[in-house]
Amino acid sequence: MKKFAVILAGNGVFDGAEIHEATLTLLSIMQNGGSYEIFAPDIAQHHVINHLTGKEMPEQRNVLIEAARIARGKIFPLKDFRASDFDAIIFPGGFGVAKNLCNFAFKGADCQVNAEVEKAILDMHRQKKPIGALCISPVVVSKVLGDVELTIGSDPGTITGIEKMGSKHIKTTHGEVVHDTRHHVFTTPCYMLDANILQIYDGTSNIVKAMMQSML
């Protein structure tokens, strides 16, 4: 049974992890015969968004505590992640990736990546283990690894940022997966496109299948 580390950026599309992508990733892992553990950095969120109004709220929340809502409490601080314990790592999307795991939402190609996130990616990369990224998450992989072939779908602004970081972008549509065989990186666009939940499931299912196939 292959074991995935799933890295979350909080809870909720506008300031944390995208809940559909996160949940369907967990489902896809189990449907394909794998298992998972969930991690998140124990840090403050950049800000808190009211998901009903879209407006910022005058409060502060913690990424790990918020991600624990999705994990039903079974989650670990990212500082405890050990690459040797896992066969693959995967990052669901959500704006929290670009606000909490890095600051791409504010700095673009000049962004910085959270040190624990960077270490997790580099440790898996050194061990030549699959790295998966959904939605906006490929920007983090691009910043850490540089010359990687990946996709976020077709958004021009994000593509420009990715290319400035040294990566090659491949335009894709719903459910398509880009596999960089040199770096063992797998990416799919999910909600970077105008998508419904069935199309999100196609993306999570296809990327997990591709990652599992590469481990045979």
Rosetta blueprint (number, residue, H / E / L):
1 M L
2 K L
3 K E
4 F E
5 A E
6 V E
7 I E
8 L L
9 A L
10 G L
11 N L
12 G L
13 V L
14 F L
15 D L
16 G L
17 A L
18 E L
19 I H
20 H H
21 E H
22 A H
23 T H
24 L H
25 T H
26 L H
27 L H
28 S H
29 I H
30 M H
31 Q H
32 N L
33 G L
34 G L
35 S E
36 Y E
37 E E
38 I E
39 F E
40 A E
41 P L
42 D L
43 I L
44 A E
45 Q L
46 H L
47 H L
48 V E
49 I E
50 N L
51 H L
52 L L
53 T L
54 G L
55 K L
56 E E
57 M E
58 P L
59 E L
60 Q L
61 R L
62 N E
63 V H
64 L H
65 I H
66 E H
67 A H
68 A H
69 R H
70 I H
71 A L
72 R L
73 G L
74 K L
75 I L
76 F E
77 P E
78 L H
79 K H
80 D H
81 F L
82 R L
83 A H
84 S H
85 D H
86 F L
87 D L
88 A E
89 I E
90 I E
91 F E
92 P L
93 G L
94 G L
95 F H
96 G H
97 V H
98 A H
99 K H
100 N H
101 L H
102 C E
103 N L
104 F H
105 A H
106 F H
107 K H
108 G H
109 A H
110 D H
111 C L
112 Q L
113 V E
114 N L
115 A H
116 E H
117 V H
118 E H
119 K H
120 A H
121 I H
122 L H
123 D H
124 M H
125 H H
126 R H
127 Q L
128 K L
129 K L
130 P L
131 I E
132 G E
133 A E
134 L E
135 C L
136 I L
137 S L
138 P H
139 V H
140 V H
141 V H
142 S H
143 K H
144 V H
145 L H
146 G L
147 D L
148 V L
149 E E
150 L E
151 T L
152 I L
153 G L
154 S L
155 D L
156 P H
157 G H
158 T H
159 I H
160 T H
161 G H
162 I H
163 E H
164 K H
165 M L
166 G L
167 S L
168 K E
169 H E
170 I L
171 K L
172 T L
173 T L
174 H L
175 G L
176 E L
177 V L
178 V E
179 H E
180 D E
181 T L
182 R L
183 H L
184 H L
185 V E
186 F E
187 T E
188 T E
189 P L
190 C H
191 Y H
192 M H
193 L L
194 D L
195 A L
196 N L
197 I H
198 L H
199 Q H
200 I H
201 Y H
202 D H
203 G H
204 T H
205 S H
206 N H
207 I H
208 V H
209 K H
210 A H
211 M H
212 M H
213 Q H
214 S H
215 M L
216 L L
